[in-house]
Amino acid sequence: MANSHGRFVWYELMTTDLAAARTFYGNVVGWQAIDGQMPGMDYWMFTEGEMPVTGLMNLPDEARNMGTPPSWIGYIAVDDVDASTSMVTANGGKVYRPATDIPNVGRFSIVADPQGAAFALFKSANPEQDQPQDMTAKGRVGWHELYAVDQASVFDFYARLFGWKKAEAMDMGEMGVYQTFGAADEADVGLRGNMLGGMMNKPPMLPVAVWGYYFNVGNIDEAAERVKAAGGQVTMGPQDVPGGGFVLSGIDPQGAGFALFGSR
């Protein structure tokens, strides 16, 4: 994929009940689930139409033993996984899983920024098969949001690692500044279609810094009812957001946080 460095290219749910998660997100977002046919592991992919858009797997035993809850993680494309992983540690971050090959898929590592928010670095073995970067399509991730301990200081970490550029900054009052950002290769990151997401200081109820992902749905009120009917919790919203649209945050039945973006 041309100009993929610094762009989110995959998303994965690590959960404690694969069957229940497939049912929940199928009902809420409308995804279908197919067996990923990964040798030696139970790996599934959610699809929109025929296109795989996200994956899901069992939460690793070592993570469960550490008390890590189910969660979503985003994969960010880089030109060199090993070099970028070294940059993470050189700039104060942490490596949870060193650079590892996935046969016929690519190379990845699991890391965290200096404030503890986890994400994955990824280099595809088949860049021509990477999913297109259409953040407006139904069932896709339409926004990436970092709840940081201090977004002003952690932005420099991501700028050095991925070349991200600041776009609009909005004063959120007691919540601080909401800083939007875009990829290094976009001439005007202030355009909605060019922005990748935003960063803000986390609310007190969040114990750690974390990345959040907004799944595109249709009517947001109908989606909220589907969340509750499927056994999830709506923790915030629906509420309108600048630029149009409505969002909500929720927790799935296994405890993983998620967010939805829609309309009325």
C-alpha positions as CSV (number, residue, x, y, z in Angstrom):
1,M,0.0,0.0,0.0
2,A,1.4,3.3,-1.0
3,N,2.1,5.8,1.8
4,S,0.9,3.4,4.4
5,H,3.6,4.3,7.1
6,G,1.8,5.8,10.1
7,R,-1.7,4.7,9.1
8,F,-3.9,2.2,11.0
9,V,-4.3,-0.9,8.8
10,W,-5.8,-3.5,11.1
11,Y,-7.7,-3.9,14.4
12,E,-7.9,-6.9,16.7
13,L,-10.1,-7.8,19.6
14,M,-8.5,-9.9,22.3
15,T,-11.3,-11.5,24.3
16,T,-12.3,-14.2,26.7
17,D,-15.2,-15.7,24.7
18,L,-14.8,-15.8,20.9
19,A,-18.3,-17.1,20.3
20,A,-20.0,-14.5,22.4
21,A,-17.9,-11.7,20.8
22,R,-18.8,-12.8,17.3
23,T,-22.5,-12.7,18.2
24,F,-22.3,-9.3,20.0
25,Y,-20.5,-7.4,17.3
26,G,-22.4,-9.2,14.6
27,N,-25.6,-7.9,16.1
28,V,-24.3,-4.4,17.0
29,V,-22.1,-3.5,14.0
30,G,-23.5,-5.9,11.4
31,W,-20.3,-7.8,10.8
32,Q,-20.1,-11.3,9.6
33,A,-17.4,-13.7,11.1
34,I,-15.2,-16.1,9.2
35,D,-12.5,-18.5,10.4
36,G,-9.1,-16.9,9.8
37,Q,-7.6,-20.4,9.4
38,M,-4.4,-19.5,11.3
39,P,-2.4,-22.6,12.0
40,G,-2.0,-23.4,15.7
41,M,-4.6,-20.8,16.9
42,D,-8.3,-20.0,17.0
43,Y,-8.4,-16.8,15.0
44,W,-11.5,-15.2,13.4
45,M,-12.1,-12.2,11.2
46,F,-15.0,-9.9,11.0
47,T,-16.0,-8.9,7.5
48,E,-18.1,-6.1,6.0
49,G,-19.5,-7.6,2.8
50,E,-16.6,-9.9,1.7
51,M,-13.9,-7.6,3.0
52,P,-12.1,-8.5,6.3
53,V,-12.1,-5.4,8.5
54,T,-11.1,-6.6,12.0
55,G,-9.9,-9.7,13.7
56,L,-10.5,-11.4,17.0
57,M,-8.6,-13.9,19.1
58,N,-8.4,-15.4,22.6
59,L,-6.8,-13.1,25.2
60,P,-3.4,-14.8,25.7
61,D,-2.9,-16.7,29.0
62,E,0.0,-14.5,30.1
63,A,-2.2,-11.4,29.7
64,R,-5.0,-13.1,31.6
65,N,-2.6,-14.0,34.4
66,M,-1.5,-10.3,34.6
67,G,-5.2,-9.2,35.0
68,T,-5.3,-7.6,31.5
69,P,-9.0,-7.2,30.5
70,P,-10.3,-7.9,27.0
71,S,-9.6,-5.0,24.7
72,W,-9.2,-3.8,21.1
73,I,-5.7,-3.0,19.7
74,G,-4.9,-1.1,16.5
75,Y,-2.1,-2.1,14.1
76,I,-0.2,0.8,12.6
77,A,1.8,0.3,9.4
78,V,5.5,1.1,9.4
79,D,8.3,0.7,6.8
80,D,10.5,-1.4,9.2
81,V,9.0,-3.1,12.3
82,D,12.4,-3.7,13.9
83,A,13.6,-0.1,13.5
84,S,10.3,1.3,14.7
85,T,10.2,-1.0,17.7
86,S,13.7,0.2,18.7
87,M,12.5,3.8,18.3
88,V,9.7,3.1,20.8
89,T,12.1,2.1,23.5
90,A,14.5,4.9,22.6
91,N,11.7,7.4,23.1
92,G,10.5,6.1,26.4
93,G,7.9,3.5,25.3
94,K,7.7,-0.2,26.2
95,V,7.8,-3.4,24.1
96,Y,5.3,-6.1,25.1
97,R,6.1,-8.5,22.3
98,P,9.3,-8.1,20.2
99,A,9.2,-8.1,16.4
100,T,7.8,-11.4,15.2
101,D,6.9,-12.9,11.8
102,I,3.5,-14.2,10.9
103,P,4.0,-16.6,7.9
104,N,2.5,-15.2,4.7
105,V,1.0,-12.3,6.6
106,G,3.7,-9.9,7.8
107,R,5.9,-8.9,10.7
108,F,4.6,-7.2,13.9
109,S,5.4,-6.1,17.4
110,I,3.2,-5.1,20.4
111,V,4.3,-1.9,22.1
112,A,3.1,0.9,24.3
113,D,3.8,4.7,24.4
114,P,5.5,6.3,27.4
115,Q,2.2,6.7,29.1
116,G,1.1,3.1,28.7
117,A,-1.3,3.1,25.8
118,A,-0.7,-0.1,23.7
119,F,-0.7,-0.5,20.0
120,A,0.9,-2.7,17.4
121,L,3.5,-2.0,14.7
122,F,3.0,-3.9,11.4
123,K,4.7,-4.5,8.1
124,S,2.6,-6.5,5.6
125,A,4.0,-9.3,3.5
126,N,1.2,-8.6,1.0
127,P,0.8,-4.8,0.9
128,E,-1.5,-5.0,-2.2
129,Q,-4.0,-6.9,-0.1
130,D,-4.2,-4.4,2.8
131,Q,-7.6,-3.0,3.4
132,P,-8.3,0.4,1.8
133,Q,-8.2,3.5,4.0
134,D,-11.8,4.4,3.7
135,M,-12.7,5.7,7.1
136,T,-16.3,6.7,6.1
137,A,-17.5,3.3,4.9
138,K,-20.0,1.3,7.0
139,G,-18.5,-1.2,9.3
140,R,-15.1,0.5,9.2
141,V,-13.2,2.3,11.9
142,G,-14.0,5.9,11.3
143,W,-11.9,7.5,14.0
144,H,-9.0,6.7,16.3
145,E,-8.8,8.3,19.7
146,L,-6.1,8.3,22.3
147,Y,-7.0,8.9,26.0
148,A,-3.6,10.0,27.3
149,V,-2.2,10.9,30.7
150,D,-0.9,14.1,29.1
151,Q,-1.7,14.4,25.4
152,A,0.5,17.5,24.9
153,S,3.6,15.6,25.8
154,V,2.8,12.2,24.3
155,F,2.1,13.7,20.9
156,D,5.8,14.3,20.3
157,F,6.3,10.5,20.7
158,Y,3.9,9.7,17.9
159,A,5.2,12.5,15.7
160,R,8.7,11.1,15.9
161,L,7.6,7.5,15.4
162,F,5.0,8.0,12.6
163,G,5.5,11.6,11.4
164,W,1.9,12.5,12.4
165,K,1.1,16.2,12.1
166,K,-1.2,18.3,14.3
167,A,-4.5,19.5,12.8
168,E,-7.2,21.4,14.7
169,A,-7.0,21.8,18.5
170,M,-10.2,22.3,20.4
171,D,-10.5,23.6,24.0
172,M,-12.7,21.2,25.9
173,G,-12.7,23.2,29.2
174,E,-12.0,21.1,32.2
175,M,-11.2,18.1,29.9
176,G,-8.3,20.1,28.4
177,V,-7.4,20.3,24.7
178,Y,-8.6,17.9,22.1
179,Q,-5.8,17.6,19.5
180,T,-6.7,16.1,16.1
181,F,-3.9,14.7,13.9
182,G,-3.2,13.4,10.4
183,A,-0.7,11.4,8.5
184,A,2.6,12.8,7.4
185,D,1.9,12.6,3.7
186,E,-1.4,14.6,3.8
187,A,-0.9,18.1,2.4
188,D,-3.8,19.5,4.5
189,V,-4.4,17.5,7.7
190,G,-7.1,19.9,8.7
191,L,-9.5,18.5,6.1
192,R,-11.9,15.9,7.7
193,G,-11.0,13.3,5.2
194,N,-7.3,13.6,5.9
195,M,-7.5,13.4,9.7
196,L,-6.8,10.1,11.4
197,G,-8.1,10.8,14.9
198,G,-7.7,12.9,18.0
199,M,-5.9,12.9,21.4
200,M,-7.2,14.1,24.8
201,N,-6.4,13.7,28.4
202,K,-8.1,10.7,29.9
203,P,-11.0,11.1,32.3
204,P,-10.4,10.2,35.9
205,M,-12.5,7.0,35.7
206,L,-10.0,5.5,33.2
207,P,-7.2,3.9,35.1
208,V,-4.7,3.8,32.3
209,A,-4.0,5.5,28.9
210,V,-5.7,3.7,26.1
211,W,-6.5,3.9,22.4
212,G,-10.2,3.8,21.4
213,Y,-11.7,2.9,18.0
214,Y,-15.0,4.1,16.6
215,F,-17.0,1.7,14.4
216,N,-19.2,3.2,11.7
217,V,-22.8,2.3,12.1
218,G,-26.1,3.7,10.7
219,N,-28.6,5.3,13.0
220,I,-26.8,5.8,16.3
221,D,-30.0,5.5,18.4
222,E,-30.9,2.1,16.9
223,A,-27.2,1.1,17.4
224,A,-27.5,2.0,21.1
225,E,-30.6,-0.2,21.5
226,R,-28.7,-3.0,19.8
227,V,-25.8,-2.7,22.3
228,K,-28.2,-3.0,25.2
229,A,-30.2,-5.8,23.6
230,A,-27.0,-7.8,23.0
231,G,-25.9,-7.6,26.6
232,G,-23.5,-4.6,26.4
233,Q,-23.4,-1.4,28.2
234,V,-23.7,2.2,26.9
235,T,-21.3,4.2,29.0
236,M,-21.6,7.6,27.2
237,G,-23.9,9.1,24.6
238,P,-25.3,9.1,22.1
239,Q,-24.1,12.7,21.7
240,D,-23.3,14.9,18.8
241,V,-19.7,15.8,17.8
242,P,-18.2,18.7,15.9
243,G,-18.3,18.3,12.2
244,G,-21.6,16.3,12.3
245,G,-22.5,12.9,13.4
246,F,-23.2,11.2,16.8
247,V,-21.1,8.9,18.9
248,L,-21.4,6.6,21.9
249,S,-19.0,4.6,24.0
250,G,-19.7,1.2,25.4
251,I,-18.4,-2.0,27.0
252,D,-19.1,-5.4,25.4
253,P,-20.3,-8.4,27.5
254,Q,-16.7,-9.5,28.1
255,G,-15.5,-6.1,29.2
256,A,-13.8,-4.6,26.1
257,G,-14.4,-1.0,25.5
258,F,-15.6,0.2,22.1
259,A,-17.2,3.2,20.4
260,L,-19.7,3.8,17.6
261,F,-20.1,6.6,15.1
262,G,-23.4,7.2,13.4
263,S,-26.1,9.6,12.3
264,R,-29.7,10.5,13.1
